[in-house]
Amino acid sequence: MRPFKTPIETNVKGIYINELLPMLAKQADKYSLIRSMTHSVNAHETASYMMQTGHDSSDRLVYPSIGAVVSLFKDMTMAIRGYTSLYYPDNLAGTIFGVGFLGRDTDRL
């Protein structure tokens, strides 16, 4: 496998991305690159929870992930779920990407 060495120009002047993402390069005017986000949490699972929910995992309340919230407010006439995540009961992934306090009734997401 060869290393990633050749950035390609996007449709936004001065922005370059990986050569393996040519379709993304054509749409750079439609998304934002955030280069200043940081946190002080060293635990991967805890940091993931914080990034997905916007809340500290030390709270007793389990908050819904951003995907679950967006799906809740989208058109609910969809025939398929608007948001799907994998749940691993042995770790925190179920709370990181789940519906949280929205409850199982909203598991139609």
C-alpha positions, 0 to 999 in steps of 0.5 A: 500500500502506498502512502498518501502523498498527493493532495488534490485541489478542490473547487475552493481556492487554497483547499486541498484534500486527499487524492482518494476523494475526488468527488468530495473535492468537487463539492468543497463549496458545500461543506465546512472543514473544522480545524480548531476543534479540541477537547481535554478528554483522554478516554476514547469512548468518553470523548466520542460520547461528548462529540456525538451528544454535546454532553459529558458522559458523567451525567446520569441522563443518556443523551441522544446522538446528533444523528438520532436528533436530526432523524427525529425532526426529519420527515417521518414518512420515510419507509426506512430508518433515517439513522442507523447505528451499530450497538455493541452491548459490551461497550459504550457504542450503544450510548454514543450513537443511540437514541438516549432519552428519546426512548425506544418509541423513537427507535423508528429513526 
